[in-house]
Amino acid sequence: MTTFQFTRYLYIYDEVRLSILVSLLTKNSNATFWAYEFYSSGFYTEFWEFIWNIYYDFYASLNPKFKKYICDKEISWKKSGEADKDQIPAQIINNFLIRPWNMDVFLLRQAIAERKWAAPEMDSTNRLLLSISEMLNATNYEALAHVLFHEADHRNEFIQTVATFFYEQGILTKTQINEWKSASESAPVIHILADIMHFYSRMLSLRLGRPLNLQVTSKEAASLSSTIIGNYATGFHPYKILPQVCTQDIRGPQKEGWLGLFHLTRDLLEDVELKKRYNRDWLYYAAKTPIWADRLQKYGGIPCDETREIYFTEEDRAEDFYDQFHLEPDEQIQEIQDRQIGTWGEPKQSWKSWWQTNPGLYTPREEFWLENKKMIY
């Protein structure tokens, strides 16, 4: 869970981040809007980390060749100029949207790695009763994930046994065995788990994604990545910005109940406190977001934790700041406010019902669904 903060256009940070994921998994093109609201708030490192998290949790087992595309785009992003950089998030998102996915790795990580909820049977001395070979033959995904995440002493044996098993199944060649074993020696465990689920997906003839990659026009990316600021002298007061840019409703990803399946920072707040943070204290809660932090530093604005106000070192600089950036969320019509912080009731869906729309290889036990009505991501 992150601390509560607003993005560049005063959406709530964790809800923007999760709206990227929900939109991707529901094949909604609004994912591009949410991606740029996140990215253009200055969360560049966080954007790439999140993209890789999404890839390994939901896409890697069915789209192994997509890894190279993302890697190449990240390298290109690091080397490119500003205009070229800003096109890349749209390219990444649009190429996620055309690919198949499932929850296998995500659910195994939730069950085993994060919550340590399920584990293979152990004897009185905590030794595994099943051998790794038996786990592989039985497609005991929970047991395999448990060894991978919690039995570091078995890592070399685990990698060797997995490689041999899938070679015998005709999934890996001798050359691929050596390449995979070498790469797995230092790879994060989630990468290895995603590889194993990919090997099983091939063995059990699941539909895999094609290596097709879409191109994205620079015009589409430019319109979403550019950040509008006010100009008091020309009559474009900053309070006019939000109605122009807040074209998507945060409740959109919630229409079918998806967003409410995650733990959110708003869950810890009463509605009156949420509205207070938006109407009165918005700049304080935006101050830690990179784009707002840079603006405040430029104009000498200093957040005060005690009062939740921003104090400026010079009055003239404060006026210059507000002439450009005083978004006045409390003066916006209700429709705009609802798009940004609109509330919703209990989720209409459950994790089990979402999984049932697109099941993979792993079927969690019924107890898992009961214990994990909301998840952290």
Secondary structure, DSSP 8 states (H G I E B T S, - for coil): -----B-TTS-BHHHHHHHHHHHHHTT-TTHHHHHHHHHTTT-HHHHHHHHHHHIIIIITTT-TTHHHHHHHHHHHHHHS-HHHHTTHHHHHHHHHHTS---SHHHHHIIIIIIS------B-TTS-BSS-HHHHHHTT-HHHHHHHHHH-GGGHHHHHHHHHHHHHHTTSS-HHHHHHHHHHHTSS-HHHHHHHHHHHHHHHTT------------HHHHHHHH-----BGGGTB-GGGHHHHH--S-TTGGGTTT-GGGB--GGGGS-HHHHHHHHHTSHHHHHTTSHHHHHHHHHHTEEEETTTTEEEES-HHHHHHHHHHH---GGGS-HHHHHHHH----S-SS-HHHHHHHS--S----HHHHHH-SSB--
